[in-house]
């Protein structure tokens, strides 16, 4: 979809403070670490002030229907304020759905909502924790930091944990429907934070048939072809997208080339059929600093996730079990139950 896929960014400013912040005079309730719908703490006037009057110099990301501003709160902490266009009923529905989801979920690998504010003048606003290292897309395809093999495997494992939580561990049962590298934020330690729930589908255990006259939308290179053909949404749509992310982590190649129109899955076809050839597609920026057997195991896993038949794709919990048993680089995550 054209509107902003959340707020990955690199900002040359100070560090990050605690994720829970309060306006002057407010007191923190230590017993409650999650917000609820209606628990608005900040007015639009305060958010305007914290973003220097929504100054263009404070824009850290933007899209067709939203903008994200860096906000400096009274305690000197940095937050991200996402302002969403409310010019149509459809955009209002997207905002309300994202808000409804985010106030009800909590996971270490999902970006944390801190507040929201509806304003007739400025638009619908969501206040998020600040995630300072930008997006996975930035790190894989930019010219700055090179993610190590261990970091890449940690991101894959943490993303699978987030998907498993959404699919089977939270009461809502959510299909994210737009998993891609630009919707994966990275914190100071390069931990994964999945964001942007504007396309999510809620409240079913496996699949739903499409409503009539529905327009099929998706991100090129990541969207499940089965969904595009049939319009049937299911958890396996997310699993397909996860398979593309695996290939992206291994190869450092974008999921879709806007220049050639070629999909990464097409470039990797021979490797998916024969994992022993994985060295042919490994990201040269790794300079051979990777574990070959792990790379083979991840390509084999990607091939399962990218099956033409959704029923043959693994569940998120099966992906996690596969990685625990075959990817020693994430053993430190499993042993302590924490992030990298």
CORSUL-V913144 format. One record per residue. N is the residue number from 0. RES is the residue in one small letter. PHI is phi in degrees with one decimal (NA if undefined). NEAR is the number of other C-alpha atoms within 8 Angstrom. D_LAST is the distance of its C-alpha to the last C-alpha in whole Angstrom. Layout:
# CORSUL-V913144
n = {N N}
res = {RES RES}
phi = {PHI PHI}
near = {NEAR NEAR}
d_last = {D_LAST D_LAST}
This chain:
# CORSUL-V913144
n = {0 1 2 3 4 5 6 7 8 9 10 11 12 13 14 15 16 17 18 19 20 21 22 23 24 25 26 27 28 29 30 31 32 33 34 35 36 37 38 39 40 41 42 43 44 45 46 47 48 49 50 51 52 53 54 55 56 57 58 59 60 61 62 63 64 65 66 67 68 69 70 71 72 73 74 75 76 77 78 79 80 81 82 83 84 85 86 87 88 89 90 91 92 93 94 95 96 97 98 99 100 101 102 103 104 105 106 107 108 109 110 111 112 113 114 115 116 117 118 119 120 121 122 123 124 125 126 127 128 129 130 131 132 133 134 135 136 137 138 139 140 141 142 143 144 145 146 147 148 149 150 151 152 153 154 155 156 157 158 159 160 161 162 163 164 165 166 167 168 169 170 171 172 173 174 175 176 177 178 179 180 181 182 183 184 185 186 187 188 189 190 191 192 193 194 195 196 197 198 199 200 201 202 203 204 205 206 207 208 209 210 211 212 213 214 215 216 217 218 219 220 221 222 223 224 225 226 227 228 229 230 231 232 233 234 235 236 237 238 239 240 241 242 243 244 245 246 247 248 249 250 251 252 253 254 255 256 257 258 259 260 261 262 263 264 265 266 267 268 269 270 271 272 273 274 275 276 277 278 279 280 281 282 283 284 285 286 287 288 289 290 291 292 293 294 295 296 297 298 299 300 301 302 303 304 305 306 307 308 309 310 311 312 313 314 315 316 317 318 319 320 321 322 323 324 325 326 327 328 329 330 331 332 333 334 335 336 337 338 339}
res = {x x x x x x x x x x x x x x x x x x x x x x x x x x x x x x x x x x x x x x x x x x x x x x x x x x x x x x x x x x x x x x x x x x x x x x x x x x x x x x x x x x x x x x x x x x x x x x x x x x x x x x x x x x x x x x x x x x x x x x x x x x x x x x x x x x x x x x x x x x x x x x x x x x x x x x x x x x x x x x x x x x x x x x x x x x x x x x x x x x x x x x x x x x x x x x x x x x x x x x x x x x x x x x x x x x x x x x x x x x x x x x x x x x x x x x x x x x x x x x x x x x x x x x x x x x x x x x x x x x x x x x x x x x x x x x x x x x x x x x x x x x x x x x x x x x x x x x x x x x x x x x x x x x x x x x x x x x x x x x x x x x x x x x x x x x x x x x x x x x x x}
phi = {NA -77.4 -72.7 -54.7 -92.4 73.1 -146.4 -78.7 -163.8 -119.6 -123.2 -84.4 -137.8 -70.9 -78.1 -116.7 -97.3 -57.1 -73.7 -97.7 -131.1 -136.9 -69.5 -56.0 93.1 -82.6 -122.2 -82.6 -92.4 -64.5 -83.8 -130.8 -97.7 -120.8 -94.4 -122.1 -59.0 94.3 -87.1 -64.8 -107.2 -113.1 -81.3 -62.7 -64.4 -67.3 -65.0 -62.1 -64.2 -66.8 -101.9 58.6 60.8 51.4 -67.4 -60.1 -68.8 -99.3 -71.8 -111.4 -167.0 -155.8 -147.8 -63.6 -130.1 -160.6 -136.8 -122.8 -113.2 -78.0 -119.8 -103.8 -83.6 -56.5 -87.9 74.4 -81.5 -102.7 -132.5 -113.9 -110.6 -99.7 -106.3 -107.8 -58.7 -120.5 -79.1 -142.7 -63.7 -61.6 -66.4 -64.5 -64.5 -61.1 -61.4 -64.0 -66.8 -61.8 -63.5 -58.6 -72.8 -66.0 -75.2 -110.4 -121.3 -153.8 -154.9 -58.7 -105.9 -126.1 -57.5 -97.4 -82.4 -106.1 -168.6 -150.4 -155.3 -100.3 -137.7 -65.7 -83.0 -94.4 115.8 -81.6 -122.4 -123.3 -108.4 -119.0 -58.9 -86.8 -112.9 -80.4 -94.8 79.0 -99.7 -60.6 -59.1 -55.8 -73.6 -81.7 -121.0 -90.3 -109.9 -103.0 -62.0 -101.3 -71.3 -70.6 -59.8 -61.4 -61.9 -64.6 -68.1 -63.7 -61.1 -60.5 -66.2 -67.6 -63.1 -62.2 -63.4 -63.2 -65.4 -59.8 -61.7 -63.7 -73.7 -134.7 -105.1 -108.2 -64.1 -71.3 53.6 -115.5 -102.6 -66.1 75.6 -150.7 -78.3 -159.3 -64.9 -78.6 -103.5 -116.8 -90.9 -126.1 -89.6 -58.3 -100.0 64.3 -77.2 -78.4 -135.6 -72.9 -137.1 65.5 -109.1 -67.7 -104.7 -65.6 -121.8 -124.9 88.1 -138.8 -86.3 -139.2 -155.2 -137.0 -80.7 -74.1 -67.5 -66.1 62.9 -76.0 -89.1 -78.3 -122.2 179.3 -99.0 -53.5 92.3 -111.9 -77.2 -59.8 -59.4 -64.2 -65.8 -64.6 -75.8 -107.9 76.3 -86.4 -89.4 -155.4 -58.5 -68.9 -62.0 -65.4 -65.0 -58.9 -61.0 -62.3 -60.2 -65.3 -59.4 -57.1 -61.5 -66.0 -64.7 -73.5 -94.3 72.1 -100.2 -65.6 -64.6 -146.2 -90.8 -70.2 -82.1 -94.1 77.1 -88.0 -90.7 -58.6 -61.5 -73.3 -61.6 -95.1 -55.1 -68.0 -69.8 -65.2 -84.1 -147.8 -62.4 -66.2 -92.1 -56.9 -59.0 -68.1 -115.6 -62.7 -60.2 -62.8 -69.4 -72.4 52.5 66.6 -89.0 -148.4 -98.7 -58.3 -65.4 -68.4 -61.6 -62.1 -64.0 -70.9 -65.9 -61.5 -65.0 -59.6 -60.4 -66.3 -64.2 -97.1 -55.2 -64.5 -106.9 -52.3 -64.1 -89.0 -76.5 -72.2 -79.8 -62.8 -65.9 -69.4 -61.9 -62.0 -64.7 -60.4 -68.4 -60.3 -86.1 -120.4 -114.9 -67.6 -62.6 -105.0 -61.0 -66.2 -69.2 -68.7 -71.6 -105.8 67.0 -122.4 -84.8 -65.0}
near = {5 6 8 12 9 10 13 15 11 8 6 4 4 4 6 8 7 6 7 7 9 9 9 5 5 6 5 5 6 5 4 6 7 7 10 7 8 4 7 9 8 10 8 10 6 8 11 10 9 11 13 9 7 10 8 5 4 11 12 12 12 10 10 7 10 12 13 14 13 12 13 10 11 8 5 7 12 13 12 13 13 14 12 12 11 9 6 7 7 6 11 11 8 10 11 8 10 12 11 9 9 11 11 7 7 8 8 7 12 11 12 8 11 13 12 12 11 8 9 6 4 7 11 14 12 13 12 13 13 9 11 12 12 14 15 12 10 9 13 12 9 8 5 5 6 8 8 8 10 8 10 11 11 14 11 10 11 12 12 13 12 13 11 12 10 13 13 8 8 10 5 7 13 12 13 12 10 15 11 11 9 11 15 15 18 16 12 8 6 10 14 13 13 12 11 10 11 8 9 11 9 8 7 8 6 6 9 8 7 8 5 4 4 6 4 6 6 9 9 8 10 13 13 10 7 11 11 10 6 6 10 10 11 10 10 10 14 15 14 15 15 13 14 15 12 12 15 13 9 11 10 11 10 8 13 10 10 6 4 5 7 9 11 15 10 7 8 10 8 8 13 11 7 8 11 7 9 12 7 6 10 10 10 7 5 11 6 5 7 7 7 7 6 10 11 11 11 9 14 10 11 14 11 11 12 12 10 6 7 9 6 7 13 11 9 12 10 8 11 11 8 9 10 11 7 8 11 8 8 13 9 8 11 9 6 6 6 6 7 9}
d_last = {31 32 31 28 24 23 21 19 20 20 22 23 23 22 19 17 19 18 18 22 24 28 31 34 35 33 31 28 28 26 27 25 22 23 26 29 31 34 32 32 32 32 36 36 38 35 32 35 35 31 31 34 37 34 35 34 33 30 29 26 26 29 30 34 34 31 30 27 28 26 27 27 28 30 27 26 23 22 22 23 26 27 31 32 36 38 41 41 41 38 36 37 36 32 32 33 31 27 28 29 26 24 25 25 22 18 15 11 11 15 16 18 22 23 27 29 33 36 38 41 41 38 36 34 31 27 25 21 18 18 15 16 14 17 16 15 19 19 16 18 22 22 23 20 17 16 13 12 13 9 8 11 10 7 9 12 10 9 12 14 13 15 18 18 18 21 23 23 22 23 27 27 26 25 25 23 26 24 21 21 18 20 19 15 14 11 10 10 7 7 6 9 12 15 19 22 24 28 28 27 29 30 31 32 31 31 33 36 38 39 41 44 44 41 39 36 34 30 28 30 28 26 28 29 33 34 33 35 38 39 37 36 32 30 26 27 27 23 23 25 23 19 21 22 19 18 21 20 16 18 21 21 24 24 25 29 31 33 35 36 35 33 30 27 28 32 30 28 31 32 29 28 31 31 27 28 29 25 26 28 26 23 21 24 21 19 22 22 18 17 18 21 21 18 19 22 21 19 22 24 22 22 26 26 24 27 30 33 33 31 32 31 27 24 23 20 19 21 18 16 18 19 15 15 18 18 14 14 11 9 10 8 6 10 11 10 10 7 4 0}
